Amino acid sequence: YQITVLELIVQQLVDRKNTNWSQHMHEVKERQILGIDAPTGLDLSENTEYASQAALWGIEGLPDLGEIYPLGGSADRLDLVDPNTGECLPAAMLPFCGRTLLEGLIRDLQAREFLYFKLYGKQCITPVAIMTSSAKNNHKHITSLCERLSWFGRGRSTFQLFEQPLVPVIAAEDGQWLVTKPFSPLSKPGGHGVIWKLAHDKGIFKWFFCQGRKGATVRQVSYRCNPPGLSRDWFASRKGRSCFN
């Protein structure tokens, strides 16, 4: 981890040294933006027939899918604080329409499961894996919320919580570790990129497979939650899901 950071810093310094920055900045100023091209892809707002079909595929595939919620971030930008205790809170506790962000995610899932029931007459309970961390007592808060709400009436066995490790925060200028006090490095969650190896090491994929699931949907949590009901995430067909053997 430390060596990789230092290598990145050194490479940046080498690149700067080999670049005539005054000439480079002059060229940047001389450039004109002729236009911005949108990325190619299917516009669901125009191809409504395909959008409806894709939505149906998403609902139809629910019994084959699990869900993964990456909620281990410290969410420092939100500056969430418990008004009663003054304790810093993680992103999962973000209040939205009278409920926490995690509650909104589960309600969204339950809405899709209810639609599956209305369409096919069968009950589907999706297993959910939640990546937590120890930052801001993240794991404790999420566990307590789930217990207080009786695991959302879904049963404890339908949830798996796996904890994301913390890593030292390193200064970009010189690669030095930041510390809160002597011999106490400042640590933060290592980023959502760790979710794949962590899920593998913690047996999350095997757990999904034992639940009869062939793949899983990773819900992108951007510190905002869609209103209760059907979210845009299920518009993707089963072919776009993360699958495992």
C-alpha positions as CSV (number, residue, x, y, z in Angstrom):
1,Y,0.0,0.0,0.0
2,Q,2.7,2.5,1.0
3,I,5.0,1.5,-1.9
4,T,2.2,1.9,-4.4
5,V,1.4,5.4,-3.1
6,L,5.1,6.4,-3.3
7,E,5.4,5.1,-6.8
8,L,2.4,7.1,-7.9
9,I,3.9,10.3,-6.4
10,V,7.3,9.7,-7.9
11,Q,5.7,9.1,-11.3
12,Q,3.8,12.3,-11.1
13,L,6.9,14.2,-10.2
14,V,8.7,12.7,-13.2
15,D,5.9,13.6,-15.5
16,R,5.9,17.2,-14.3
17,K,9.7,17.4,-14.8
18,N,9.5,16.1,-18.4
19,T,6.7,18.5,-19.3
20,N,7.3,22.1,-20.3
21,W,4.5,23.4,-18.2
22,S,4.5,27.0,-19.5
23,Q,4.2,25.7,-23.1
24,H,1.5,23.2,-22.0
25,M,-0.6,25.8,-20.3
26,H,-0.3,28.1,-23.3
27,E,-1.6,25.3,-25.5
28,V,-4.5,24.7,-23.2
29,K,-5.5,28.3,-23.2
30,E,-5.4,28.4,-27.0
31,R,-7.7,25.4,-27.4
32,Q,-11.4,25.9,-28.0
33,I,-14.1,23.5,-27.0
34,L,-15.9,22.6,-30.2
35,G,-18.5,20.5,-28.5
36,I,-19.2,17.8,-26.0
37,D,-20.3,14.4,-27.3
38,A,-22.6,12.3,-25.1
39,P,-21.5,8.7,-24.6
40,T,-23.2,6.3,-26.9
41,G,-25.9,4.0,-25.5
42,L,-29.5,3.2,-25.6
43,D,-31.8,6.2,-24.6
44,L,-34.6,4.6,-22.6
45,S,-36.6,7.8,-22.7
46,E,-36.9,7.5,-26.5
47,N,-37.0,3.7,-26.9
48,T,-39.9,3.2,-24.5
49,E,-40.8,-0.2,-25.9
50,Y,-37.4,-1.6,-25.0
51,A,-37.4,0.3,-21.7
52,S,-40.6,-1.5,-20.7
53,Q,-39.2,-4.9,-21.8
54,A,-36.0,-4.3,-19.9
55,A,-38.0,-3.3,-16.8
56,L,-39.9,-6.5,-17.1
57,W,-36.7,-8.5,-17.5
58,G,-35.4,-6.9,-14.3
59,I,-38.6,-7.9,-12.3
60,E,-38.7,-11.3,-13.9
61,G,-35.1,-12.0,-12.8
62,L,-35.6,-11.1,-9.1
63,P,-35.6,-14.8,-7.9
64,D,-32.2,-15.3,-9.5
65,L,-30.6,-12.2,-8.0
66,G,-29.2,-10.9,-4.6
67,E,-28.4,-7.3,-3.7
68,I,-25.2,-5.7,-2.4
69,Y,-25.2,-2.4,-0.7
70,P,-21.8,-0.7,-0.3
71,L,-22.5,1.4,2.9
72,G,-19.1,1.3,4.5
73,G,-18.1,4.9,3.6
74,S,-17.6,7.5,6.3
75,A,-19.5,10.1,4.3
76,D,-17.5,13.1,5.6
77,R,-19.0,15.4,3.0
78,L,-22.5,15.0,4.5
79,D,-21.3,16.1,8.0
80,L,-24.0,14.0,9.6
81,V,-24.4,14.4,13.3
82,D,-26.8,12.9,15.8
83,P,-28.7,16.0,17.2
84,N,-29.1,14.4,20.6
85,T,-25.6,12.9,21.2
86,G,-23.4,15.0,18.8
87,E,-22.0,11.7,17.5
88,C,-20.9,11.7,13.8
89,L,-23.1,9.4,11.7
90,P,-22.4,7.3,8.6
91,A,-24.1,7.6,5.2
92,A,-26.5,4.8,6.0
93,M,-28.2,7.0,8.6
94,L,-28.8,9.9,6.2
95,P,-32.4,11.0,6.8
96,F,-34.6,11.1,3.7
97,C,-38.4,11.7,3.8
98,G,-38.5,10.7,7.5
99,R,-36.5,7.5,7.0
100,T,-32.8,6.6,6.8
101,L,-31.1,5.9,3.5
102,L,-30.8,2.2,4.3
103,E,-34.6,2.0,5.0
104,G,-35.2,3.7,1.6
105,L,-33.1,1.1,-0.2
106,I,-35.0,-1.8,1.5
107,R,-38.4,-0.1,0.7
108,D,-37.3,0.2,-2.9
109,L,-36.4,-3.5,-3.0
110,Q,-39.7,-4.4,-1.3
111,A,-41.6,-2.4,-4.0
112,R,-39.9,-4.5,-6.7
113,E,-40.7,-7.7,-4.9
114,F,-44.3,-6.7,-4.5
115,L,-44.5,-6.0,-8.2
116,Y,-43.1,-9.4,-8.9
117,F,-45.8,-10.9,-6.7
118,K,-48.5,-9.0,-8.5
119,L,-47.2,-10.1,-11.9
120,Y,-46.4,-13.7,-11.2
121,G,-48.3,-14.6,-8.0
122,K,-45.2,-15.8,-6.2
123,Q,-43.4,-14.4,-3.2
124,C,-39.8,-13.5,-3.6
125,I,-37.5,-12.5,-0.7
126,T,-34.2,-11.2,-2.0
127,P,-31.0,-11.8,0.1
128,V,-29.1,-8.6,0.9
129,A,-25.4,-8.2,1.6
130,I,-24.3,-4.9,3.2
131,M,-20.7,-3.8,3.3
132,T,-20.1,-1.8,6.5
133,S,-17.0,-0.5,8.2
134,S,-15.9,0.6,11.7
135,A,-15.7,4.3,10.6
136,K,-18.1,6.4,12.7
137,N,-19.4,3.2,14.3
138,N,-20.9,2.4,10.9
139,H,-21.2,-1.3,11.5
140,K,-22.8,-0.8,14.9
141,H,-25.3,1.8,13.6
142,I,-26.4,-0.4,10.7
143,T,-26.7,-3.5,12.9
144,S,-28.7,-1.6,15.5
145,L,-31.0,-0.1,12.9
146,C,-31.7,-3.5,11.4
147,E,-32.3,-5.0,14.8
148,R,-34.6,-2.1,15.9
149,L,-36.7,-2.6,12.8
150,S,-36.7,-6.4,13.2
151,W,-34.6,-6.8,10.0
152,F,-37.4,-5.1,8.1
153,G,-39.7,-8.0,8.6
154,R,-37.6,-10.1,6.2
155,G,-35.8,-12.3,8.7
156,R,-32.2,-12.1,9.9
157,S,-31.2,-15.0,7.6
158,T,-31.8,-12.9,4.5
159,F,-29.0,-10.4,5.5
160,Q,-25.3,-10.7,5.6
161,L,-23.1,-7.9,6.9
162,F,-19.4,-7.8,6.0
163,E,-17.0,-5.2,7.3
164,Q,-14.7,-3.1,5.1
165,P,-11.2,-2.6,6.5
166,L,-9.8,0.9,7.3
167,V,-6.5,2.1,5.7
168,P,-4.2,4.9,6.7
169,V,-4.7,8.3,5.1
170,I,-1.6,9.4,3.2
171,A,-0.6,13.0,2.2
172,A,-0.5,13.3,-1.6
173,E,2.5,15.7,-1.5
174,D,5.0,13.5,0.3
175,G,3.5,10.2,1.0
176,Q,3.5,10.7,4.8
177,W,0.8,9.1,6.9
178,L,-1.6,11.5,8.6
179,V,-1.9,11.1,12.4
180,T,-4.4,12.2,15.0
181,K,-1.8,11.9,17.7
182,P,1.6,10.2,18.1
183,F,1.5,6.5,16.8
184,S,-2.2,6.9,15.9
185,P,-2.6,7.1,12.1
186,L,-5.8,8.6,10.7
187,S,-7.7,5.8,9.0
188,K,-10.6,5.8,6.6
189,P,-12.5,3.1,4.6
190,G,-10.4,2.0,1.7
191,G,-12.9,2.6,-1.0
192,H,-15.6,0.5,-2.7
193,G,-13.1,-1.1,-5.0
194,V,-12.3,-3.5,-2.1
195,I,-15.9,-4.9,-2.2
196,W,-15.1,-7.7,-4.7
197,K,-12.2,-9.3,-2.8
198,L,-13.8,-8.7,0.5
199,A,-17.1,-10.3,-0.6
200,H,-15.1,-13.3,-1.9
201,D,-13.0,-13.6,1.3
202,K,-16.1,-13.4,3.5
203,G,-18.0,-16.0,1.5
204,I,-20.7,-13.6,0.3
205,F,-20.8,-15.1,-3.2
206,K,-21.1,-18.6,-1.8
207,W,-23.9,-17.4,0.5
208,F,-25.8,-16.0,-2.5
209,F,-25.3,-19.2,-4.4
210,C,-26.6,-21.3,-1.4
211,Q,-29.7,-19.0,-1.5
212,G,-30.2,-20.1,-5.1
213,R,-29.0,-16.9,-6.7
214,K,-27.1,-16.8,-9.9
215,G,-26.0,-13.1,-9.7
216,A,-26.2,-9.9,-7.7
217,T,-27.1,-6.3,-8.2
218,V,-24.7,-3.8,-6.7
219,R,-26.7,-0.7,-5.7
220,Q,-24.7,2.5,-6.3
221,V,-25.2,4.6,-3.2
222,S,-24.5,8.3,-4.1
223,Y,-25.6,9.7,-0.7
224,R,-29.1,10.1,-2.1
225,C,-32.0,7.8,-2.2
226,N,-34.8,7.4,-4.7
227,P,-38.3,7.8,-3.4
228,P,-40.0,4.6,-2.4
229,G,-41.1,2.6,-5.4
230,L,-39.3,1.4,-8.5
231,S,-35.8,2.7,-9.0
232,R,-34.0,3.1,-12.3
233,D,-31.5,0.4,-11.2
234,W,-33.8,-2.4,-12.2
235,F,-34.2,-1.2,-15.8
236,A,-31.1,-3.1,-16.7
237,S,-31.8,-6.6,-17.8
238,R,-30.3,-9.7,-16.2
239,K,-27.5,-9.6,-18.8
240,G,-26.2,-6.5,-17.2
241,R,-25.9,-7.9,-13.7
242,S,-22.8,-9.1,-11.9
243,C,-22.8,-12.9,-12.1
244,F,-20.7,-15.5,-10.3
245,N,-20.2,-19.3,-10.5
